[in-house]
Amino acid sequence: MCDYSLHHVASRPAKVGDRLVSTKFMNSTTGGFAAVGEPDVAVCLRPGTEVAFDQEVAYERGLGLILPKMGYTTVHQKVARFRQIDMDRPNSHHDALEFPNGETVLVTVLREGQTATVLQLPADPEHKTIVETAERKEETFAG
């Protein structure tokens, strides 16, 4: 999914193997992911999507618009799972990355220009239902 603030930006869903770059979109106050070579198209990740960065991930420190940015800090991790946070707050950013060390970072504060690869998409619930139904039928015939 793409954060609410990217709804007016052209977008497409992520695919396994996509090469992504963190970016700030033109005419937007937020950041997100674009495919390498497609800087004006937001690549939307579904919760559970796993990405691997080429380097340790850097993000802006500070409290957004309340206080000026205080530079960048680094998460000493390269792999993350996309998730959405604070869904009960409709006018806040929801898109985030959760790292194996438990740290969660909003996508909008990632340093621009960081590259990553989509490793895995979450299971498709519709496909899972079809597979589970087929497995149940097999169990019925085998029993």
DOTOR-427137 format. One record per residue: residue number from 1; residue in one letter; x, y, z of N, C-alpha, C in turn. Coordinates in Angstrom, 1 decimal. Layout:
<atoms>
ATOM resi resn    n_x    n_y    n_z   ca_x   ca_y   ca_z    c_x    c_y    c_z
ATOM  NUM    a      X      Y      Z      X      Y      Z      X      Y      Z
...
</atoms>
This chain:
<atoms>
ATOM resi resn    n_x    n_y    n_z   ca_x   ca_y   ca_z    c_x    c_y    c_z
ATOM    1    m    0.8   -1.2    0.0    0.0    0.0    0.0    0.9    1.2    0.0
ATOM    2    c    0.3    2.3   -0.4    1.1    3.6   -0.4    0.4    4.5    0.6
ATOM    3    d    1.2    5.2    1.4    0.7    6.1    2.4   -0.3    7.1    1.8
ATOM    4    y   -1.2    7.5    2.7   -2.3    8.4    2.3   -1.8    9.6    1.5
ATOM    5    s   -0.6   10.1    1.8   -0.1   11.3    1.2    0.4   11.1   -0.2
ATOM    6    l    0.5    9.9   -0.6    0.9    9.6   -2.0   -0.2    9.2   -2.9
ATOM    7    h   -1.5    9.4   -2.5   -2.6    9.0   -3.3   -2.7    9.8   -4.6
ATOM    8    h   -2.1   11.0   -4.7   -2.1   11.8   -5.9   -0.9   11.6   -6.8
ATOM    9    v    0.0   10.6   -6.4    1.1   10.3   -7.2    0.9    9.0   -8.0
ATOM   10    a    1.3    8.9   -9.2    1.1    7.7  -10.0    1.8    6.5   -9.2
ATOM   11    s    1.2    5.3   -9.2    1.7    4.2   -8.4    1.5    2.9   -9.1
ATOM   12    r    2.2    1.9   -8.6    2.0    0.5   -9.0    2.4   -0.4   -7.9
ATOM   13    p    1.9   -1.6   -7.8    2.2   -2.5   -6.8    3.7   -3.1   -7.0
ATOM   14    a    4.3   -3.4   -5.9    5.6   -4.0   -5.9    5.6   -5.4   -6.4
ATOM   15    k    6.7   -5.9   -7.0    6.9   -7.2   -7.5    8.2   -7.8   -7.0
ATOM   16    v    8.2   -9.1   -6.8    9.5   -9.7   -6.3   10.6   -9.4   -7.3
ATOM   17    g   11.7   -9.0   -6.8   12.8   -8.6   -7.6   12.9   -7.2   -8.0
ATOM   18    d   11.9   -6.4   -7.7   11.9   -5.0   -8.0   13.1   -4.3   -7.3
ATOM   19    r   13.8   -3.5   -8.0   14.9   -2.6   -7.5   14.2   -1.3   -7.1
ATOM   20    l   14.3   -1.0   -5.8   13.6    0.3   -5.3   14.7    1.3   -4.9
ATOM   21    v   14.2    2.5   -4.9   15.1    3.6   -4.4   14.2    4.5   -3.5
ATOM   22    s   14.7    4.9   -2.3   13.9    5.8   -1.5   14.0    7.2   -2.1
ATOM   23    t   12.9    7.9   -2.1   12.8    9.2   -2.8   11.7   10.1   -2.2
ATOM   24    k   11.8   11.3   -2.5   10.8   12.3   -2.2   10.1   12.6   -3.5
ATOM   25    f    8.8   12.5   -3.5    8.1   12.7   -4.8    7.8   14.2   -5.0
ATOM   26    m    7.8   14.5   -6.3    7.5   15.9   -6.7    6.1   16.3   -6.3
ATOM   27    n    5.9   17.5   -5.8    4.6   18.0   -5.4    4.0   17.2   -4.3
ATOM   28    s    4.9   16.6   -3.4    4.4   15.9   -2.3    5.3   16.2   -1.1
ATOM   29    t    4.7   16.2    0.1    5.5   16.4    1.3    6.0   15.2    1.9
ATOM   30    t    5.9   14.1    1.2    6.3   12.8    1.8    7.3   12.0    0.9
ATOM   31    g    7.8   11.0    1.5    8.7   10.2    0.7    8.2    8.8    0.6
ATOM   32    g    8.8    8.0   -0.2    8.4    6.6   -0.4    9.4    5.9   -1.3
ATOM   33    f    8.9    4.8   -1.9    9.8    4.1   -2.8    9.4    4.2   -4.3
ATOM   34    a   10.3    4.4   -5.1   10.1    4.3   -6.6   11.0    3.2   -7.1
ATOM   35    a   10.6    2.7   -8.3   11.5    1.7   -8.9   12.7    2.5   -9.5
ATOM   36    v   13.8    1.8   -9.5   15.0    2.4  -10.1   14.7    2.7  -11.6
ATOM   37    g   14.8    3.9  -12.1   14.5    4.2  -13.4   13.1    4.8  -13.6
ATOM   38    e   12.3    4.7  -12.6   10.9    5.2  -12.7   10.7    6.2  -11.5
ATOM   39    p   11.4    7.4  -11.5   11.3    8.2  -10.3   10.0    8.9  -10.0
ATOM   40    d    9.1    8.9  -11.0    7.8    9.6  -10.7    6.7    8.6  -10.4
ATOM   41    v    7.0    7.3  -10.2    6.0    6.3   -9.9    6.3    5.7   -8.6
ATOM   42    a    5.3    5.9   -7.6    5.5    5.2   -6.3    5.3    3.7   -6.4
ATOM   43    v    6.1    3.0   -5.8    5.9    1.5   -5.7    5.3    1.2   -4.4
ATOM   44    c    4.1    0.7   -4.4    3.4    0.4   -3.2    3.7   -1.0   -2.7
ATOM   45    l    4.0   -1.1   -1.4    4.3   -2.4   -0.8    3.1   -2.8    0.1
ATOM   46    r    2.8   -4.1    0.1    1.8   -4.6    1.0    2.4   -5.0    2.3
ATOM   47    p    1.6   -4.8    3.4    2.2   -5.3    4.7    2.7   -6.7    4.6
ATOM   48    g    3.9   -6.9    5.1    4.5   -8.2    5.1    5.5   -8.4    4.0
ATOM   49    t    5.6   -7.4    3.1    6.6   -7.4    2.0    8.0   -7.3    2.7
ATOM   50    e    8.9   -8.2    2.2   10.3   -8.1    2.7   11.2   -7.5    1.7
ATOM   51    v   12.1   -6.6    2.2   13.0   -5.9    1.3   14.4   -6.0    1.9
ATOM   52    a   15.4   -6.0    1.0   16.8   -6.1    1.4   17.5   -4.8    0.8
ATOM   53    f   18.1   -4.0    1.7   18.8   -2.8    1.3   20.2   -3.2    0.9
ATOM   54    d   20.8   -2.4    0.0   22.2   -2.6   -0.4   23.2   -2.2    0.7
ATOM   55    q   22.8   -1.3    1.6   23.6   -0.8    2.7   22.8   -0.7    3.9
ATOM   56    e   23.4   -0.5    5.1   22.6   -0.2    6.3   21.8    1.0    6.1
ATOM   57    v   20.6    1.0    6.7   19.6    2.0    6.4   19.7    3.3    7.2
ATOM   58    a   19.7    4.4    6.5   19.8    5.8    7.2   18.5    6.5    7.1
ATOM   59    y   18.2    7.2    8.2   16.9    7.9    8.2   17.1    9.2    9.0
ATOM   60    e   16.2   10.2    8.7   16.2   11.5    9.4   15.8   11.4   10.8
ATOM   61    r   16.6   12.1   11.7   16.3   12.2   13.1   15.5   13.5   13.2
ATOM   62    g   14.8   13.6   14.3   14.0   14.8   14.6   12.6   14.5   14.7
ATOM   63    l   11.8   15.5   14.9   10.4   15.4   15.1    9.6   16.0   14.0
ATOM   64    g   10.0   15.7   12.8    9.3   16.2   11.6    9.1   17.7   11.6
ATOM   65    l    7.9   18.2   11.4    7.7   19.6   11.2    7.8   20.4   12.5
ATOM   66    i    7.7   19.7   13.7    7.8   20.4   15.0    9.2   21.0   15.2
ATOM   67    l   10.2   20.2   15.1   11.6   20.6   15.2   12.3   20.4   13.9
ATOM   68    p   13.3   21.2   13.7   14.1   21.0   12.4   14.8   19.6   12.5
ATOM   69    k   15.1   19.1   11.3   15.8   17.8   11.2   17.2   17.9   11.9
ATOM   70    m   17.5   16.9   12.5   18.8   16.9   13.3   19.8   16.0   12.7
ATOM   71    g   19.7   15.8   11.4   20.7   14.9   10.7   20.1   13.5   10.5
ATOM   72    y   21.0   12.6   10.2   20.6   11.2   10.0   21.2   10.3   11.0
ATOM   73    t   20.5    9.2   11.2   21.0    8.1   12.0   20.9    6.8   11.2
ATOM   74    t   21.6    5.8   11.7   21.6    4.5   10.9   21.0    3.4   11.7
ATOM   75    v   20.2    2.6   11.0   19.8    1.3   11.6   20.8    0.3   11.1
ATOM   76    h   21.5   -0.4   12.0   22.6   -1.3   11.5   22.0   -2.6   11.1
ATOM   77    q   21.1   -2.5   10.1   20.4   -3.7    9.5   20.2   -3.4    8.0
ATOM   78    k   20.1   -4.5    7.3   19.8   -4.3    5.8   18.5   -4.9    5.4
ATOM   79    v   17.9   -5.8    6.2   16.7   -6.4    5.8   15.5   -5.9    6.7
ATOM   80    a   14.4   -5.7    6.0   13.2   -5.2    6.8   11.9   -5.7    6.2
ATOM   81    r   10.9   -5.7    7.0    9.6   -6.1    6.6    8.7   -4.8    6.6
ATOM   82    f    8.0   -4.6    5.6    7.1   -3.5    5.5    5.8   -3.7    6.3
ATOM   83    r    5.4   -2.7    7.0    4.1   -2.8    7.8    3.5   -1.4    7.9
ATOM   84    q    2.3   -1.4    8.4    1.6   -0.1    8.6    1.4    0.1   10.1
ATOM   85    i    1.6    1.3   10.5    1.5    1.6   12.0    0.5    2.8   12.2
ATOM   86    d    0.0    2.9   13.4   -0.8    4.0   13.8   -2.0    4.2   12.9
ATOM   87    m   -2.7    3.0   12.5   -3.8    3.1   11.6   -5.0    3.8   12.2
ATOM   88    d   -5.0    3.9   13.5   -6.1    4.7   14.2   -6.0    6.2   14.1
ATOM   89    r   -4.9    6.6   13.5   -4.6    8.1   13.3   -4.7    8.3   11.8
ATOM   90    p   -5.8    8.7   11.3   -6.0    8.8    9.8   -5.1    9.8    9.1
ATOM   91    n   -4.7   10.9    9.8   -3.8   11.9    9.1   -2.4   11.9    9.5
ATOM   92    s   -1.9   10.7    9.8   -0.5   10.5   10.1    0.1    9.5    9.1
ATOM   93    h    1.4    9.5    9.0    2.0    8.5    8.1    1.9    7.1    8.7
ATOM   94    h    1.6    6.1    7.8    1.5    4.8    8.3    2.5    3.8    7.8
ATOM   95    d    3.1    4.1    6.6    4.1    3.2    6.0    5.4    3.2    6.8
ATOM   96    a    5.8    2.0    7.2    7.0    1.8    8.0    7.7    0.5    7.7
ATOM   97    l    9.0    0.5    8.1    9.8   -0.7    7.9   10.1   -1.2    9.3
ATOM   98    e   10.0   -2.5    9.5   10.3   -3.1   10.8   11.6   -4.0   10.6
ATOM   99    f   12.6   -3.7   11.4   13.8   -4.4   11.3   13.9   -5.6   12.3
ATOM  100    p   14.8   -6.6   12.0   14.9   -7.7   12.9   15.3   -7.3   14.3
ATOM  101    n   15.9   -6.2   14.6   16.3   -5.8   15.9   15.1   -5.1   16.6
ATOM  102    g   13.9   -5.1   16.0   12.7   -4.5   16.6   12.5   -3.0   16.3
ATOM  103    e   13.4   -2.4   15.7   13.3   -1.0   15.4   12.3   -0.8   14.2
ATOM  104    t   11.5    0.2   14.3   10.5    0.6   13.3   10.8    2.0   12.8
ATOM  105    v   10.9    2.2   11.5   11.2    3.5   10.9   10.1    3.8    9.8
ATOM  106    l    9.6    5.0    9.9    8.7    5.4    8.9    9.4    5.6    7.5
ATOM  107    v    8.7    5.1    6.5    9.3    5.2    5.1    9.6    6.6    4.7
ATOM  108    t    8.7    7.5    5.1    8.8    8.9    4.7   10.1    9.6    5.2
ATOM  109    v   10.7    9.1    6.3   11.9    9.7    6.8   13.2    9.0    6.3
ATOM  110    l   13.1    8.0    5.4   14.3    7.4    4.9   15.2    8.4    4.1
ATOM  111    r   16.5    8.3    4.3   17.4    9.2    3.5   17.1    8.9    2.0
ATOM  112    e   17.0    9.9    1.2   16.8    9.7   -0.3   18.0    9.0   -0.9
ATOM  113    g   17.7    8.2   -1.9   18.8    7.5   -2.7   19.2    6.2   -2.3
ATOM  114    q   18.6    5.6   -1.2   19.0    4.3   -0.7   18.3    3.2   -1.6
ATOM  115    t   19.0    2.2   -2.0   18.4    1.2   -2.9   18.2   -0.1   -2.1
ATOM  116    a   17.2   -0.8   -2.6   16.8   -2.1   -2.0   16.1   -3.0   -3.0
ATOM  117    t   16.0   -4.2   -2.7   15.4   -5.2   -3.6   14.2   -5.8   -2.9
ATOM  118    v   13.1   -6.0   -3.6   12.0   -6.7   -3.0   12.3   -8.2   -3.0
ATOM  119    l   12.4   -8.8   -1.8   12.7  -10.2   -1.7   11.5  -11.1   -1.7
ATOM  120    q   10.4  -10.7   -1.0    9.3  -11.6   -0.9    8.0  -10.7   -0.7
ATOM  121    l    6.9  -11.2   -1.3    5.6  -10.5   -1.0    4.9  -11.4    0.0
ATOM  122    p    3.9  -10.8    0.7    3.1  -11.6    1.6    2.2  -12.6    0.8
ATOM  123    a    1.8  -13.6    1.5    0.9  -14.6    0.9   -0.4  -13.9    0.5
ATOM  124    d   -0.9  -14.3   -0.7   -2.1  -13.8   -1.2   -3.3  -14.6   -0.5
ATOM  125    p   -4.1  -13.9    0.3   -5.2  -14.6    1.0   -6.1  -15.4    0.1
ATOM  126    e   -6.4  -14.9   -1.1   -7.3  -15.6   -2.0   -6.6  -16.9   -2.5
ATOM  127    h   -5.4  -16.8   -2.8   -4.6  -18.0   -3.3   -4.5  -19.0   -2.1
ATOM  128    k   -4.3  -18.5   -0.9   -4.1  -19.4    0.2   -5.4  -20.2    0.4
ATOM  129    t   -6.6  -19.6    0.3   -7.9  -20.2    0.4   -8.0  -21.3   -0.6
ATOM  130    i   -7.6  -21.1   -1.8   -7.7  -22.1   -2.9   -6.8  -23.3   -2.5
ATOM  131    v   -5.6  -23.0   -2.1   -4.6  -24.1   -1.7   -5.2  -24.9   -0.5
ATOM  132    e   -5.7  -24.2    0.5   -6.2  -24.9    1.7   -7.4  -25.8    1.3
ATOM  133    t   -8.3  -25.3    0.4   -9.4  -26.1   -0.1   -8.9  -27.3   -0.8
ATOM  134    a   -7.9  -27.2   -1.6   -7.4  -28.3   -2.4   -6.8  -29.4   -1.4
ATOM  135    e   -6.1  -28.8   -0.4   -5.4  -29.7    0.6   -6.5  -30.5    1.4
ATOM  136    r   -7.6  -29.8    1.7   -8.7  -30.5    2.5   -9.3  -31.6    1.6
ATOM  137    k   -9.5  -31.3    0.3  -10.1  -32.3   -0.6   -9.2  -33.5   -0.6
ATOM  138    e   -7.8  -33.3   -0.7   -6.9  -34.4   -0.8   -6.9  -35.2    0.5
ATOM  139    e   -7.1  -34.5    1.7   -7.1  -35.3    2.9   -8.4  -36.1    3.0
ATOM  140    t   -9.5  -35.6    2.5  -10.8  -36.3    2.5  -10.7  -37.6    1.6
ATOM  141    f  -10.0  -37.5    0.4   -9.9  -38.6   -0.4   -8.9  -39.6    0.1
ATOM  142    a   -7.8  -39.1    0.8   -6.8  -40.0    1.4   -7.3  -40.7    2.6
ATOM  143    g   -8.3  -40.1    3.3   -8.8  -40.7    4.6   -9.7  -41.8    4.4
</atoms>
